[in-house]
Amino acid sequence: MKRIVILGAGGQAREVRWILEDLNRVSATYHFLGYVVSDLSKLGERDSRSEVLGDYGWLREHRGEIDALTLGIGSPQGRLKVAGDLEPEFGSVYWPALIHPSAVFDPKSCRFAHGALVCPGVVATVNIEFQPHAMANFGCTIGHESSLGRGCVVMPGANISGGVVLEEGCMVGTGAQVLQYRRVGRAASVGAGAVVTKDVPPGETVVGIPAKPLKK
């Protein structure tokens, strides 16, 4: 079994641990070692403190005992930051794509780069690209020929229509809808329940039906 460490120690990290357990029920693949965080001083009451092994220093000291790493972080910014910190030392072979057994997709045409995470209940169809560390959260749907950029996150219950491009580090909020062939720019955010009918520029936050820029 591959000895795996989850990066992060909060709720998302615990959900990733559950996904690992479900994967092991199908085929014994991963041995969970524990959680690692970037800064021990920032651990909160809701974090799994008793199972935290240490910080990045622990990873370096115990590198020979680790076979795999995965992100237990739900925000695009956090996913990109931690991956960027550690990938120079721990290359792509350390970061498996994790796909929950309940996810539905065409295995012949969908592509999953290292570090991609597909959660329970996701429905993806055909010719979908998951770039490194992209995340499809619980119960979302992703249409044909769509692309999820590096570190982007699709939140629970969101619906991504066909031919959509989600650029690096963007986020589509819970229950949001992105209509066909739209593009959500780099580091942009789509608010919960919004309906995207036009392209979203990089760095923009849009909300509402139809989605419009958030007034500052």
Stockholm file with secondary structure:
# STOCKHOLM 1.0

chainA/1-216         MKRIVILGAGGQAREVRWILEDLNRVSATYHFLGYVVSDLSKLGERDSRSEVLGDYGWLREHRGEIDALTLGIGSPQGRLKVAGDLEPEFGSVYWPALIHPSAVFDPKSCRFAHGALVCPGVVATVNIEFQPHAMANFGCTIGHESSLGRGCVVMPGANISGGVVLEEGCMVGTGAQVLQYRRVGRAASVGAGAVVTKDVPPGETVVGIPAKPLKK
#=GR chainA/1-216 SS CEEEEEECCSHHHHHHHHHHHHHHHHSCCEEEEEEECSCGGGCCTTSCGGGEEESHHHHHHTGGGCCEEEECCCSHHHHHHHHHHHTTTSCGGGCCCEECTTCBCCTTTCEECTTCEECTTCEECSSCEECTTCEECTTCEECTTCEECTTCEECTTCEECTTCEECTTCEECTTCEECTTCEECTTCEECTTCEECSCBCTTCEEETTTTEECCC
#=GC SS_cons         CEEEEEECCSHHHHHHHHHHHHHHHHSCCEEEEEEECSCGGGCCTTSCGGGEEESHHHHHHTGGGCCEEEECCCSHHHHHHHHHHHTTTSCGGGCCCEECTTCBCCTTTCEECTTCEECTTCEECSSCEECTTCEECTTCEECTTCEECTTCEECTTCEECTTCEECTTCEECTTCEECTTCEECTTCEECTTCEECSCBCTTCEEETTTTEECCC
//
